[in-house]
Amino acid sequence: GAGVSQSPRYKVAKRGQDVALRCDPISGHVSLFWYQQALGQGPEFLTYFQNEAQLDKSGLPSDRFFAERPEGSVSTLKIQRTQQEDSAVYLCASALAGGSYNEQFFGPGTRLTVL
Amino acid sequence: AQTVTQSQPEMSVQEAETVTLSCTYDTSENNYYLFWYKQPPSRQMILVIRQEAYKQQNATENRFSVNFQKAAKSFSLKISDSQLGDTAMYFCAFTTHNNNDMRFGAGTRLTVKP
């Protein structure tokens, strides 16, 4: 497909489990962003990659959150020892060029529920 | 701190009519970018319109236009000839040339009624 894809679409985890969320950006897009969207809220920035370099991780809420994009394409957001407050939709977005001011193309998100 | 405020949690409009969604923001930057994103019930966010702060002319995209008031830090979205497919959450967003993070408002849920 031509758009941003994310998997899984839904994930249920027991408190304390580790989870890994995958994002496949649009081919050739330099920038990749992760956002966390709580129910009824707007997305909140987590981290930003330009190619394989993680240039900004200021939005990651704790050291339990880790993201990588080793080859500058697919990215994985990992959450260790999940907590109930981690329950949210995790959105991935990519952009053709560097910088958040370019049009971002969003994936459908992964809805994470922590029991 | 840069913040984005959408004061209308929900709005409704009759099909074919016009509706305006409000957005205000706070920043000390002079050069920045503003966006309206649409999030239909399927959840995939789509860019509706983009405005660069240094451009005085208001952006338009077909039935969508903005009223950008830089001094008032206001960025409202006008949807003309509303269609049922316009039903969605609408998010106002802000970023600068030097920032990597985009700040979103809490959103306005728009319902277009037949």
Interface residues (C-beta under 8 A of the other chain):
Chain A: G3 F33 G40 Q41 G42 P43 E44 F45 Y48 L55 D56 S58 G59 V89 L91 A93 G99 S100 Y101 E103 Q104 F105 F106 G107 P108 G109
Chain B: V4 Y33 Y37 S42 R43 Q44 M45 I46 L47 R50 F91 A93 T95 T96 H97 N99 N100 D101 M102 R103 F104 G105 A106 G107
